[in-house]
């Protein structure tokens, strides 16, 4: 029997090339390279001013709704890039940075898996180049300046009860969701209710990922709404970070974080890993800057968007592509027979056993996502089946047949076990689809009222009957419309586990409504956030967190990370 290696053991046993060689492969001149040790570097965003090459093809990798059985979206993304490199294509992969919260919580590391990983995986999963620390510092500097302004006399007339800006920390910590601070007497500040978001849910993260330059970054930071003034609803005025003169100092903390991070895959394919907003509570895509640099340097850029296509792909297409003027060439939709059987009602422990009946019951989840990509967004789509050893030919044939009925081809992906070699079938199909013309469009028009845009997402993408809005949400929509924010795109905050706002509703339900309980403006990022169901912006740790199995030996070698 072949020796089984964990992902971290595979990564640690693979010889990496110096990052200078990876940069040379990618066509990055040394003058743009800022090394962080031997195997990772930042690339100066000035490279975009100097490259006059037309953009390459943009390929989005997304997936069905995630399940405990696993889908392998990042693994497929990395393996696809390696496969395209193996058949002679000029390709770069563009991914998000992992958050420490999931790394020490349920998920563990997030740098791909098996023989389709980005490395150095320990660095990428932990402190990396310090981007998240810079984002947290900028976020909390603004929070400190808000409370200091109130303490120093409050000339902006900020109502402490109407402060919407929270502090943040990049760790799952439910204890910090709601806090009361400023206690201990006048010299310790003004007592008020406060709270923490996880760093990846911070608007600063979204701002960084959507900014195209330092100037754009500063302008976006200045637009951030931190709260409202005293007065009745119609009299309340938004207060911004610009009103507090905070944008310059925040940008100073973020200037290096804005530069994309260059690393490599196990097969030495150049990879940008930059930015990390969650897709269930933020827009779920890597940075615009990294994507644009990759498009200029390569003929094919392979990127991913978080969680299922109802969240990550929808936000990638409706927010990131709209903001950055990007046009995808094709979409890869990742699924596993195991996850589809789970959607069909099979317990996780039994997903490795052939069950065509359950598979057929779970397939509508995949088919809904295919239909959204091909009919709503009008993009070519290929389904990548992330193959497991237990998958049977009968199961794979059923998936192929159902997908082809919707005009989507299917390619097997075995990149976890075989690296790029296991993704050649998928790579060849992606290359073919990229040559097909498409009529890419958005799922809603910006000019529509806020409620109509949200309703379009729910009916067209989720397959629901529509929305209901709580009285609080109705009041917020009226206020935001009056303040001139109605023309912004929508960022839905919704459970990743279901097309509905109820995580227990698997498959592809259609007789449901989505409850919107809160609408807030992220004016710096340039979108409105609609919170649905029980979604929270600060996760908690599970009963047995991944942190319990992570360790480091006397030589500094990490174990248990993934």
Residue, then its C-alpha position, 0 to 999 in steps of 0.5 A: x500500500x502506498x504511503x499516505x501523506x497529509x497535505x502539510x507533509x506533501x507541502x513540506x517535502x516538495x522543493x520550492x524554487x526561489x521566488x525570483x525564479x517564479x517571478x521570472x517565469x511570470x515575466x515580473x522584472x526584479x524592480x517590481x519585486x519586494x521579497x519576504x524571505x526566499x519563497x514569497x514576495x510582494x509585487x509593486x502595483x506600479x507594474x500595471x502602469x508599465x505593462x502594455x500587453x492586452x489582458x489574457x482570459x479570465x476563468x472563474x472557479x466556483x462550486x455547488x453549496x459546500x457540505x461536510x463531504x467537501x468540494x475541493x474548489x481551491x484544490x481544483x483551481x490550483x490543479x487546473x492552473x498546473x494542468x494548463x502550465x503542463x500543456x504549455x499555456x502561460x497561466x497564473x493562479x489568483x487566490x484569496x489569503x486564508x483567515x486565521x479564524x477558519x484555520x484554527x476553527x473548523x476548516x483548517x488550512x486553505x491553500x489547496x490540498x494533496x498535490x495541488x497546493x500553493x506554497x509555502x502553505x504554513x506561511x500562507x495559512x498563518x501570518x504570511x506577509x502581514x496583510x491581515x494584521x495591517x487591515x486589522x490595525x487600520x480598522x481599529x485605528x478608525x474605531x479608536x479615532x471615533x471614540x476619541x473624537x467623542x471624548x474630545x468634545x464630539x464636534x461632529x455630533x456623532x450619536x454613540x448609539x448610532x455608531x455602525x463601525x465595529x472593531x475587528x480581530x482575525x479569530x473566531x471569538x463569539x465572546x466579542x460579538x457584543x461588548x460594552x466598552x468605555x467603562x470605568x469613569x469619564x477618563x476611560x471614554x464614553x460607555x456604549x454598546x460595541x462589538x467585533x467583526x472577524x477581520x475578513x468581514x471588515x469593510x477595510x478588507x473589501x476596500x483593499x480588495x476593490x481598490x485599484x491604486x493608493x489614490x483610489x484606496x484613500x478615496x474609498x477609505x474616506x467614504x466609509x460611513x462610521x455612524x450617524x449624527x443625533x436627531x430623528x431619522x430624517x435629520x440624521x447625517x452619515x459621518x465618514x472616516x473622511x470627516x474624522x480625517x482618518x483616511x491618510x493614516x489608514x492608507x499609510x498602514x495599508x500601502x504595502x498590504x495593497x501590493x499583491x503577494x506572489x508565491x508558487x504552486x507545488x509545480x512552480x506555477x506562479x500564484x498571487x494570493x492576496x486579500x481574503x473577504x468571506x463570501x457569506x458575509x462579504x464579497x468573497x474574491x481576491x483583490x482586483x489588483x492581483x487579478x489585473x496584474x495576473x491578466x496582464x502577465x498571463x494568457x490565462x488567469x485562474x481565480x476562484x470565489x468563495x463558497x457556492x456559486x450563489x454567493x461567491x460567483x454571484x458577487x464576483x460577477x455582480x460586484x467585482x466584475x462590475x466594479x473592475x470592468x472584468x469580463x470572464x471567459x468561462x466558469x468552472x463549477x466544482x462538485x463531488x458525487x459525495x457532496x451531491x449525495x449529501x444534498x440528496x439526504x445521505x449522512x456524511x458517513x455514508x457518502x462514500x457508498x454508491x447511491x444513485x437515488x440520493x445522487x439524483x435527489x442531490x443533483x438539482x443543487x448542481x443543476x441550479x448553479x449551472x443554469x444560473x451561470x449559463x442562462x442568467x449570466x450567459x457564460x460558458x460553463x464546465x462541471x469539474x467532478x472532483x473525483x474520489x476513489x469511492x466514486x463509481x462509473x454509474x454515479x459519474x455517468x449520471x452526473x454527466x448525463x444530467x449536466x449535458x441536458x443543460x448544455x454543460x460538459x463534464x470533466x473529471x478532476x484528479x488533481x488532489x492525487x495527481x497534481x496537474x496531470x490529473x487536470x488535463x481533461x479539465x484544462x483542455x475543456x476550459x481552453x476550448x470554452x475560452x474561445x467561445x464568444x459569450x454575452x456576459x451580463x449581470x443578474x440585476x441593473x444598478x438603477x433598480x430600487x434596493x428591494x428590487x435588486x435583492x429580490x432579483x438575486x433571490x428569485x433569479x439566483x437562489x430560486x426563491x419566491x421573493x423576500x420579506x423585509x423586517x421593519x428595521x430593514x424597511x426603515x434602513x432602506x428608506x434612510x439609505x435611499x434618501x441619502x443617495x446610496x440606492x444605486x450601489x450593488x448588493x452584497x448578500x450576507x447569507x448562509x453558505x450551506x443552502x440556496x435559502x437563508x436556512x442552512x438545513x434546506x439542502x438541494x434546490x428548494x424553490x418554495x421559499x422566501x428570504x428574510x432580510x433583517x438588516x441593510x447597511x452601507x459599505x460606502x467605501x467598498x461601494x456596495x450595500x450589505x443585506x443581512x439575512x437569516x441568522x448570519x453573523x459577522x463574527x463566527x465562533x469556534x466549534x466544540x473541538x477546534x482545529x487549533x487543538x491538533x496544531x503543534x510545532x516541534x523543537x525545529x520549528x516544523x508545524x504539524x496538524x495545520x491541514 
